């Protein structure tokens, strides 16, 4: 612990930031492990965890990957999820197919 006393204020704050992140990561990891264990226990009894608790576990979708690109601007992309962008609708109306617009 004598080494901590030799650190500058900036180094101490950086160390503090790293410790806070490490604690949060450790807590998240423990929560995920506990959740998996509880889900397995519920499944072994013939239930889902949601059925037993009445709380649905929100599953996060993976980030959408771009599947289509605007022919006028290749940086303007769309994943295929949600509402169709105007450029996609106009391109289809002009006779292009989704395959023509795919990346």
Secondary structure, DSSP 8 states (H G I E B T S, - for coil): -HHHHTS-HHHHHHHHHHHHHHHHHHHHHHHHHHHHHHHHHHHHTT--HHHHHS-------------EE-SS-TT-EE-S-SS--HHHHHHHHTT--HHHHB-
